[in-house]
Structures are given as C-alpha cells and as structure tokens.
C-alpha cells in the first residue's frame, strides 16, 4: 500500500515567489508559504483538541501550468485549500556549534515541502486576525498529512528543554510521479518526531527496523510531528498505536 496525501487549509503570509527563465520567460518554479494551525492532542474519535499550534508550510512546484494558473493569481492574506504530496530534498545544512562557535556542515539534512496537486482559493485579502479565525474554524483540515513508508533507521532519542523526544526516518515510495524530479526520484525520506507524552502512551520500543508504517499527522517546520501510527510488520501482522 502506498499513501502520500497532504491537505492544508491556511493563509498566505506573502505574495507568491515565482522564478522565470530570463531568456524564454518560462516559469521555472513557484513557492508560497501558508500559515496553518493544529492542536496538540485529539479525542478517541480523532477530533482535535489541546493547545493551538501555528505552523508555516512551504508549498513548492516546478509545474509551469500549475504555477501559471493557480500560483500567480494569489496574494498575501488569501485563504487557500491545498491538496498535494509531502516531498523531501536531500541537502547539506550549515549550523554553528553552540559550544565553540565553529561552522559545521550536516551532509544528511532533509528539507521537507509540499508538492501541490491543486490549490483552491476560498477568500481574498483577509487580515491576520480574520485569517486566524478562519483557520481555527477549519482546524480539522488545516494541517493533515497521511503517508506510508518503511522504517529505514532505528529511532534516536534526545532531550530538548528537559523533554525526552524520539525521532526516526522512513523511506516512503511515491504514490504519484513528479515529472520535474526525473524518473530516478521515486522515494522520499521524511523524519518523524515523537514527543515524550506520546512515547509513554504508545510503546515506542516496538518501533524497529524493518517495520512498515502508516503515519497520519501534521507537518511541523522541517520535522513532521506524528499523530497516528499504524505499524505493519513484514509478516503482515498489524499493531495499532493511536497517538491521539
């Protein structure tokens, strides 16, 4: 089973950024950033609750037709619904060591973005306050991602602000082909982040290579915060771990 679908309902934080070939005027890429909302918890019926969290999600495309027809008419303050796929790009990432101040390069950095299939505008030019109210009223669909993949490395544990967290990476075979990536790009490698409160509740020790995972959650900056995990072992036995 392959799954990789994202639904985002949010407000544009700025006008679209579109790049053209200076010689041919062909549209090369388009990018928008939208503000979305999510809650930190959910009921057994999967209705969201808990503290409100705001995330700023990057929507990026190199499809000229889609950019021309759906990106270029958008403006800051617009409310949009986006359907797309979670995509990753492997890159080098520079960071400064907090102890010595030396600049270092991380060679296995992963940038996560949403490659859109369709963008639908629902409102134009709302203020920040109006936009937030609209997003909150539709929070069930504001930041929702479903993806399947195989655990490709053992979970790593670390502490952040005295909270013990867990993260691991999955290999997700693409459900649809993105022509602009070329025929060789068939798999994405997003990182999954699991907070301490969920580890206690859902027995992280059973997450081990080589499990097949169904992940339903929300995109959170460069890490996707997991909300629901369905683990399918290679022998087809299933274990369910509701994280909400």
Sine and cosine of phi, psi and omega as CSV:
sin_phi,cos_phi,sin_psi,cos_psi,sin_omega,cos_omega
0.00,0.00,0.76,-0.65,0.07,-1.00
-0.91,-0.42,0.70,-0.71,0.06,-1.00
-0.54,-0.84,0.73,-0.69,0.10,-1.00
-0.33,-0.95,1.00,0.04,-0.05,-1.00
-0.73,-0.68,0.73,-0.68,0.04,-1.00
-0.84,-0.55,0.69,-0.73,0.14,-0.99
-0.85,-0.53,0.81,-0.58,-0.01,-1.00
-0.77,-0.64,0.74,-0.68,0.07,-1.00
-0.81,-0.59,0.92,-0.39,-0.10,-1.00
-0.30,-0.95,-0.14,-0.99,-0.09,-1.00
-0.90,-0.43,0.72,-0.69,0.06,-1.00
-0.90,0.43,0.75,-0.66,0.00,-1.00
-1.00,0.03,-0.26,0.97,0.03,-1.00
-0.32,-0.95,0.16,-0.99,0.06,-1.00
-0.91,0.42,0.43,-0.90,0.03,-1.00
-0.86,0.51,0.52,-0.86,0.10,-0.99
-0.96,-0.30,0.90,-0.43,-0.03,-1.00
-0.84,-0.55,0.71,-0.71,0.00,-1.00
-0.93,-0.37,0.68,-0.73,0.00,-1.00
-0.88,-0.48,0.44,-0.90,0.19,-0.98
-0.95,0.32,0.88,-0.47,-0.09,-1.00
-0.88,0.48,-0.40,0.91,-0.03,-1.00
-1.00,0.09,-0.70,0.72,-0.10,-1.00
-0.97,-0.24,-0.20,0.98,-0.07,-1.00
0.91,0.42,0.24,0.97,0.07,-1.00
-0.94,0.34,0.70,-0.72,0.04,-1.00
-0.96,0.29,0.84,-0.54,-0.05,-1.00
-1.00,-0.07,-0.63,0.77,-0.02,-1.00
-0.35,-0.94,0.39,-0.92,0.07,-1.00
-0.66,-0.75,0.58,-0.81,-0.04,-1.00
-0.61,-0.79,0.71,-0.71,0.17,-0.99
-0.76,-0.65,0.44,-0.90,0.10,-0.99
-0.86,-0.50,0.79,-0.61,0.00,-1.00
-0.86,-0.51,0.55,-0.83,0.06,-1.00
-1.00,0.00,0.82,-0.57,0.03,-1.00
-0.85,-0.53,0.14,-0.99,0.00,-1.00
-0.71,-0.71,0.45,-0.89,0.08,-1.00
-0.50,-0.87,0.24,-0.97,0.09,-1.00
-0.94,-0.33,0.35,-0.94,-0.09,-1.00
-1.00,0.08,-0.07,1.00,-0.06,-1.00
-0.45,-0.89,0.07,-1.00,0.04,-1.00
-0.44,-0.90,0.35,-0.94,0.01,-1.00
-0.99,0.14,0.10,-1.00,0.07,-1.00
-0.88,0.47,-0.42,0.91,0.06,-1.00
-1.00,0.08,0.07,1.00,0.04,-1.00
0.94,0.33,0.42,0.91,0.19,-0.98
-1.00,0.09,0.74,-0.67,-0.10,-1.00
-0.96,0.28,0.56,-0.83,0.08,-1.00
-0.45,-0.89,-0.13,-0.99,0.00,-1.00
1.00,-0.06,-0.20,-0.98,-0.05,-1.00
-0.94,0.35,0.55,-0.84,0.04,-1.00
-0.98,0.19,0.76,-0.65,0.07,-1.00
-0.85,-0.53,0.71,-0.71,0.03,-1.00
-0.97,-0.24,0.74,-0.67,0.06,-1.00
-0.81,-0.59,0.56,-0.83,0.03,-1.00
-0.93,-0.36,0.92,-0.39,-0.17,-0.99
-0.96,-0.30,0.70,-0.71,0.04,-1.00
-1.00,-0.01,0.80,-0.61,0.11,-0.99
-0.94,-0.33,0.85,-0.53,-0.13,-0.99
-0.72,-0.70,0.74,-0.67,-0.01,-1.00
-0.61,-0.79,0.51,-0.86,0.13,-0.99
-0.88,-0.48,0.28,0.96,0.04,-1.00
-1.00,0.06,0.95,-0.32,-0.13,-0.99
-0.87,0.50,-0.67,0.74,-0.02,-1.00
-0.89,0.46,-0.72,0.70,-0.01,-1.00
-0.91,0.41,-0.66,0.75,0.01,-1.00
-0.88,0.47,-0.72,0.70,-0.06,-1.00
-0.92,0.39,-0.66,0.75,-0.11,-0.99
-1.00,0.05,-0.47,0.88,-0.14,-0.99
-0.84,-0.54,-0.39,0.92,0.01,-1.00
-1.00,0.05,-0.75,0.66,-0.27,-0.96
-0.94,0.35,-0.33,0.94,0.03,-1.00
-1.00,0.05,-0.13,0.99,-0.04,-1.00
-0.99,0.15,0.43,-0.90,0.02,-1.00
-0.62,-0.78,0.33,-0.94,0.04,-1.00
-0.80,0.60,0.71,-0.71,0.00,-1.00
0.99,-0.10,-0.25,0.97,0.01,-1.00
-0.93,0.37,0.53,-0.85,0.10,-1.00
-0.98,-0.22,0.80,-0.61,-0.06,-1.00
-0.73,-0.68,0.45,-0.89,0.19,-0.98
-0.93,-0.36,0.80,-0.60,-0.05,-1.00
-0.89,-0.46,0.76,-0.65,0.20,-0.98
-0.92,-0.39,0.74,-0.67,-0.03,-1.00
-0.23,-0.97,-0.33,-0.94,0.00,-1.00
-0.80,-0.60,0.56,-0.83,0.10,-1.00
-0.97,0.23,0.81,-0.59,-0.02,-1.00
-0.81,-0.59,0.43,-0.91,0.01,-1.00
-0.78,-0.62,0.44,-0.90,0.07,-1.00
-0.72,-0.70,0.86,-0.51,0.02,-1.00
-0.97,0.23,0.70,-0.71,-0.07,-1.00
-0.43,-0.90,0.15,-0.99,0.14,-0.99
-1.00,-0.02,0.61,-0.79,-0.03,-1.00
-0.80,-0.61,0.80,-0.59,0.03,-1.00
-1.00,-0.04,0.64,-0.77,0.08,-1.00
-0.51,-0.86,0.34,-0.94,-0.04,-1.00
-0.97,-0.23,0.79,-0.62,0.05,-1.00
-0.91,0.41,0.79,-0.61,-0.02,-1.00
-0.93,0.38,-0.43,0.90,-0.07,-1.00
-1.00,0.07,-0.70,0.71,-0.10,-1.00
-0.93,-0.37,-0.19,0.98,0.01,-1.00
0.98,0.20,0.11,0.99,-0.04,-1.00
-0.98,0.20,0.67,-0.74,0.04,-1.00
-0.98,0.20,0.77,-0.64,-0.03,-1.00
-0.81,-0.58,0.34,-0.94,-0.01,-1.00
-0.86,-0.51,0.80,-0.59,0.08,-1.00
-0.99,-0.14,0.89,-0.45,-0.15,-0.99
-1.00,0.10,-0.21,0.98,-0.04,-1.00
-0.93,-0.36,0.52,0.85,0.02,-1.00
-0.94,0.33,0.55,-0.84,-0.01,-1.00
-0.80,-0.60,0.83,-0.55,0.09,-1.00
-0.99,-0.12,0.75,-0.66,-0.04,-1.00
-0.93,-0.38,0.71,-0.70,0.06,-1.00
-0.53,-0.85,0.15,-0.99,0.04,-1.00
-0.96,-0.27,0.84,-0.55,0.11,-0.99
-1.00,-0.04,0.90,-0.44,-0.18,-0.98
-0.99,0.15,0.56,-0.83,0.20,-0.98
-0.99,-0.12,-0.59,0.81,-0.04,-1.00
-0.38,-0.92,0.60,-0.80,0.06,-1.00
-0.78,-0.62,0.83,-0.56,-0.02,-1.00
-0.87,-0.48,0.82,-0.57,0.02,-1.00
-1.00,0.05,0.74,-0.68,-0.01,-1.00
-0.93,-0.36,-0.37,0.93,0.02,-1.00
-0.42,-0.91,0.42,-0.91,-0.07,-1.00
-0.87,-0.50,0.68,-0.73,0.21,-0.98
0.85,0.53,0.61,0.79,0.04,-1.00
-0.96,0.26,0.47,-0.88,0.10,-1.00
-0.95,0.31,0.18,-0.98,0.02,-1.00
-0.86,0.51,-0.68,0.73,-0.02,-1.00
-0.92,0.39,-0.70,0.72,0.02,-1.00
-0.90,0.44,-0.64,0.77,0.00,-1.00
-0.90,0.43,-0.69,0.73,0.00,-1.00
-0.89,0.45,-0.65,0.76,0.03,-1.00
-0.89,0.46,-0.67,0.74,0.01,-1.00
-0.90,0.43,-0.66,0.75,0.01,-1.00
-0.91,0.42,-0.70,0.71,0.01,-1.00
-0.87,0.49,-0.60,0.80,0.01,-1.00
-0.93,0.36,-0.27,0.96,0.00,-1.00
-0.81,-0.58,0.56,0.83,-0.14,-0.99
-0.91,0.41,-0.39,0.92,0.01,-1.00
-0.89,0.45,-0.42,0.91,-0.01,-1.00
-0.88,-0.47,0.18,0.98,-0.11,-0.99
-0.96,0.29,-0.53,0.85,-0.09,-1.00
-0.43,-0.90,1.00,0.09,-0.10,-0.99
-0.75,-0.66,0.82,-0.57,-0.01,-1.00
-0.73,-0.68,0.71,-0.70,0.06,-1.00
-0.82,-0.58,0.80,-0.60,-0.07,-1.00
-0.50,-0.87,0.59,-0.81,0.09,-1.00
-0.92,-0.38,0.46,-0.89,0.02,-1.00
-0.09,-1.00,0.17,-0.99,0.01,-1.00
-0.97,-0.25,0.74,-0.67,0.04,-1.00
-0.86,0.50,0.85,-0.53,-0.09,-1.00
-0.94,-0.34,-0.02,1.00,0.15,-0.99
-0.38,-0.93,0.43,-0.90,-0.04,-1.00
-0.91,0.42,0.50,-0.87,0.02,-1.00
-0.87,0.50,0.60,-0.80,0.08,-1.00
-0.93,-0.38,0.64,-0.77,-0.04,-1.00
-0.92,-0.40,0.62,-0.78,0.01,-1.00
-0.43,-0.90,0.30,-0.96,0.02,-1.00
-0.95,-0.32,0.67,-0.74,0.03,-1.00
-0.64,-0.77,0.89,-0.45,-0.06,-1.00
0.83,0.56,0.68,0.73,0.02,-1.00
0.91,0.43,0.30,0.95,0.06,-1.00
-0.92,-0.39,0.79,-0.62,-0.01,-1.00
-0.99,0.11,0.89,-0.46,-0.01,-1.00
-0.91,-0.41,0.24,-0.97,0.02,-1.00
-0.72,-0.69,0.64,-0.77,0.11,-0.99
-0.62,-0.78,0.50,-0.87,0.03,-1.00
-0.47,-0.88,0.29,-0.96,-0.07,-1.00
-0.91,-0.40,0.61,-0.79,0.07,-1.00
-0.87,-0.50,0.45,-0.90,0.13,-0.99
-0.98,-0.21,0.91,-0.42,-0.08,-1.00
-0.93,-0.37,0.95,-0.32,0.07,-1.00
-0.93,0.38,0.70,-0.71,-0.12,-0.99
-0.93,0.37,0.64,-0.76,0.06,-1.00
-0.99,0.17,-0.53,0.85,0.02,-1.00
-0.76,-0.64,0.44,-0.90,0.01,-1.00
-1.00,0.08,0.72,-0.69,0.12,-0.99
-0.97,-0.25,0.97,-0.23,-0.16,-0.99
-0.83,0.56,-0.63,0.78,-0.08,-1.00
-0.91,0.41,-0.32,0.95,0.02,-1.00
-0.99,0.10,-0.19,0.98,-0.02,-1.00
1.00,0.06,0.31,-0.95,-0.08,-1.00
-0.93,0.36,-0.35,0.94,-0.07,-1.00
-0.99,0.17,-0.30,0.95,-0.03,-1.00
-1.00,-0.02,0.98,-0.19,-0.06,-1.00
-0.84,-0.54,-0.10,0.99,-0.11,-0.99
-0.70,-0.72,0.61,-0.79,0.11,-0.99
-0.92,-0.40,0.41,-0.91,-0.11,-0.99
-0.76,-0.65,0.92,0.38,0.01,-1.00
-0.97,0.26,0.46,-0.89,0.11,-0.99
-1.00,-0.07,0.63,-0.77,0.04,-1.00
-0.94,-0.33,0.76,-0.65,-0.01,-1.00
-0.92,-0.39,0.75,-0.66,-0.03,-1.00
-0.83,-0.55,0.86,-0.51,-0.03,-1.00
-0.98,0.19,0.32,-0.95,-0.08,-1.00
-0.84,0.55,-0.65,0.76,-0.05,-1.00
-0.87,0.50,-0.56,0.83,0.00,-1.00
-0.99,0.17,-0.52,0.85,0.01,-1.00
-0.87,0.49,-0.68,0.73,-0.01,-1.00
-0.90,0.44,-0.55,0.84,-0.13,-0.99
-1.00,0.08,-0.43,0.90,-0.18,-0.98
-0.79,-0.61,0.40,0.92,0.23,-0.97
0.79,0.61,0.92,0.38,-0.06,-1.00
-0.89,0.46,-0.37,0.93,-0.07,-1.00
-0.87,0.49,-0.30,0.95,0.00,-1.00
-1.00,0.05,-0.03,1.00,0.07,-1.00
-1.00,0.04,0.97,-0.24,-0.06,-1.00
-0.62,-0.79,0.48,-0.88,0.10,-0.99
-0.89,0.45,0.66,-0.75,0.04,1.00
-0.94,-0.34,0.98,0.18,0.00,-1.00
-1.00,0.06,0.48,-0.88,0.09,-1.00
-0.98,-0.19,0.78,-0.62,-0.14,-0.99
-0.88,-0.47,0.61,-0.79,0.26,-0.97
-0.94,-0.33,0.86,-0.52,-0.07,-1.00
-0.88,-0.47,0.81,-0.59,0.11,-0.99
-0.85,-0.52,0.83,-0.55,-0.06,-1.00
-0.19,-0.98,-0.47,-0.88,-0.06,-1.00
-0.79,-0.61,0.59,-0.81,0.07,-1.00
-0.98,0.20,0.75,-0.67,-0.05,-1.00
-0.76,-0.65,0.99,-0.13,0.01,-1.00
0.79,0.61,-0.89,-0.46,-0.04,-1.00
-1.00,-0.09,-0.04,1.00,0.04,-1.00
-0.83,-0.55,0.58,-0.81,0.04,-1.00
-0.99,-0.15,0.87,-0.50,-0.06,-1.00
-0.99,0.12,0.84,-0.54,-0.11,-0.99
-0.97,0.23,0.70,-0.72,0.07,-1.00
-0.91,-0.42,-0.53,0.85,-0.03,-1.00
-0.59,-0.81,0.72,-0.70,-0.01,-1.00
-0.75,-0.66,0.78,-0.63,0.13,-0.99
-0.90,-0.44,0.89,-0.45,-0.10,-1.00
-0.98,-0.18,0.83,-0.56,0.02,-1.00
-0.89,-0.45,0.89,-0.45,-0.02,-1.00
-0.98,0.22,0.23,-0.97,-0.05,-1.00
-0.90,0.44,-0.43,0.90,0.02,-1.00
-1.00,0.02,0.23,0.97,0.09,-1.00
0.96,0.27,0.04,1.00,0.14,-0.99
-0.95,0.31,0.63,-0.78,-0.07,-1.00
-0.92,-0.39,0.60,-0.80,0.16,-0.99
-0.82,-0.57,0.72,-0.69,-0.01,-1.00
-0.93,-0.36,0.71,-0.70,0.01,-1.00
-0.76,-0.65,0.99,-0.17,0.05,-1.00
-0.99,0.17,0.85,-0.52,-0.03,-1.00
-0.99,-0.12,-0.10,1.00,-0.10,-1.00
-1.00,0.03,0.00,0.00,0.00,0.00
